[in-house]
Amino acid sequence: MVKSTNILLIMEYDGTRYHGFQWQAGLPSIQGEVEEALERLTGERRRVMAASRTDAGVHAKGQVVGFRTGSPLPLHTFINGLNHYLPGDIAVKAAYRVGDSFNVRRDALSREYSYYILNSSTRSPMREAFSHLVGSPLDIEAMNRACQALIGERDFASFASCDGARIRNTVRRVFRAEIERDGELVIFNMVANSFLPHQVRNTVGALIRVGLSKMSVDEFHSIIEVKKPAMAGPTAPAQGLCLTLVNYPSPLGERYNENL
């Protein structure tokens, strides 16, 4: 019997034409493409697991995918071979062999997401697929004041989508939440141990209302206290969201960060 090994992939993808990471019958998904490429490369049919299940239309710069294989192929062949079979909007950036007990989801310390807002009176064809256009000026200082209420361990039920009512535990720990401006781009960065469904996009939707003076900072704070699904929003469009990094304990985390 061939002994299987545990492989970790660092992946980047443009999620525009996919219905999220997770496999769905009859619909294009990142998982489906990766599993098909793996079968073509190794001859094995294997399930892959992602550190964070990105939604339909969401992008990733630092997604982490794990799977077991009996293939003896060297790591560089996994990288080059998978990239040969994968479509052009999905790429493997690095590969590692990890211990048998390693789990890409369970062993992650935190996930980092960035949401890109094009704060401009005119649209940008070059940025359209990777940002959300907001035509009126945004008050970055007010948005950052609202962000302060997100830091720490909180019940974020109000920032989950309606199906968040089925989630037993809606408490999450947020390590960082802040807004920065880079020219016409306004970028929301959020780091947490894990996220509820649509949590980042619902948070951005509420923050945009604060930035447009349609909601006060105090009203934003009160949304957190309600602890009722779908209170925040409206849900910001998927194309502005990108999974940028998944953090792991060292030394794996050190090796992983070198490849981003």
Secondary structure, DSSP 4 states (H G I P E B T S, - for coil): -PPPEEEEEEEEE--TTSS-SS-BTTB--HHHHHHHHHHHHHS-----EESS---TT-EEEEEEEEEEE-----HHHHHHHHHHHS-TTEEEEEEEEE-TT--TTTT--EEEEEEEEEE-SS--TTTGGG-EEE-SPP-HHHHHHHHGGGSEEEE-GGGS-GGGGG-S--EEEEEEEEEEEETTEEEEEEEES---TTHHHHHHHHHHHHHTTSS-HHHHHHHHHH--TT-S-PPPPGGGEEEEEEE--TTHHHHHHHT-
